[in-house]
Amino acid sequence: MRAPSDRMKCTLDSGNLFDMDGKLGMYCSNDGCTIVDIWVLQDYMIEIWSLKYHVELPVPEIRGMLGGAYHWSAMVLSQEGDVLVLVSCDRWLFYIDTEGNLLASFQHYGDGLFTTGLKLKPSLVQHAFFPLLDSYAVNASPFI
């Protein structure tokens, strides 16, 4: 399969694939990770990609909160039509919309926090024993 474009050197080995509303999405950033392009595969058979978003990250705001120029990484998340860019650096996470606006930031003080493109999905198979476990902790919300 061909990559979307060489506009930002977005190739299949440098881009990151993800699900975007049931279609294959791909995102990549420029060398300084100041711009993130988000592509969607429109036609699998003839390999037609379309540029969905060209996100310029709010570099001055990010650097201001970090207290200097650091190397950061960006990833794209999509759920139910919403697209969000997550920027991670040291002990900071930044949530950025597709217009390049900083929506929120979060500073953590623990070790071991890292971003991953993996998401958990609920099972589509309803087993007979699930209703018997209504009060069991597995059925409780994981977010307290």
N, C-alpha and C positions, 0 to 999 in steps of 0.2 A: 504494500500500500504506500502511496506517495504521501509525503508530509504536506501540510497546508500551503506553505509559501516559504521562500527564503528571505522574506522581508526583514525578519529579526533573527535569521538563522534558526528558525524553528524547525527542527528535524524530529523524526520519530525517536531518535535516541537521546535527544536533549529535551523533548517535550514531555509533558505528563498527561496521561489519559484519565478521563473521569466520565461519569454518567451525567448528562445534562438533559433532563426531562425525557429520558428514554432514547436519547441520541448520544452518539459518541462525541465527547468534547475533548479538546486538547488545549493546554495552556503552556506558555513559555515566556521567559523574561529576557530582557536584554542583558548585556554583560554586567552592568552595575546594579541590576535588579531595581531599576527605577520605572520601568514600563512592563506591563504584563499584557500580552495578547491572548485572547480567548477565542478559540475556533470551534465550530460545530460541523460535523460531517453531515452534509445535506443529502448526499446520494452515495451509498456504499458501493454500488455496482460500478459507477464511473468515477469514483473517488473525488467528489466535489466537496471542498471545504469552503465555509464562509466565515469571515471574520465577524464575530458577534460583538466583542468588546475590545477596545484599546484603552487600557486603564493606565493613566499616569499616576504613580504613587505620590502621596504628599510628602516628599523627601524632607523639606524644611521642618515640618511638624514632627516627623519621626526622629530626625536627628536632634531636634530640640529636646525631645523627651528622653533621648538616650544620652544626652550630654556630649555628643560628639559624633563623628562619622564611623559607623560600624558596618560590617558586612551582615546583611540579613537575607533571609530566604522568604519566598512567597509561594503560596499554594492557593488553589481555587476550590471552593466548595459550592455545590449547587443542590438545592432541595426545594421541591414544589415551586419551581419557576424562579426562585430567588437565587442570585449569584453573589458570592461574597469572596473577597480576597483576604486571606489571612497572612499577615507578615509576622515572622518570628525572628527575634534577635535577643540573645543573651537571656535575660529574665523578663522580657517583654513580649506581649502579643498585641497586634494591632488589627482591628477589623475595618476594612475599607470597602466601600461600595463600588459599583462599576463606573461611577462618575469620578472616582478618585478622591472621594470625601472620606476623611477619617471619622468613622462612626463611634468607635470606642477603643479604649486601650486597657490593658490589664497587666499589672506588674506582679510577678509571683516571687516568692522568696525560697521556694523549695528547689531541690535538685531533681533532675530526671524528667522534666517536662519537655516534650517534643511533639511536633506536629506529624500527623500521618494522614494519608489520603484514604484510609480505610474507614468504613462506616458499618455499623451494625444495622441489619434489617430484621424486622419481625418475621417469624416463620409464616408462610402461607398455608401450612398444613395445620389444621385444627385437630389435635389428637383428642380422643375420648376422655382421657384423664385430666385434661386442663381445667374443665369446670369444677372438678373435685378439689382443686387447689386454690380456690378463691382467696382464702386468708393466708396462703403461703407466701413467704417473702419473695419468691421468684416473680410473682405477679404484681408486686409493689413497684412503684416508680423508682428507677435508679437515681433520680434527681431529687434530693431532699431539700 
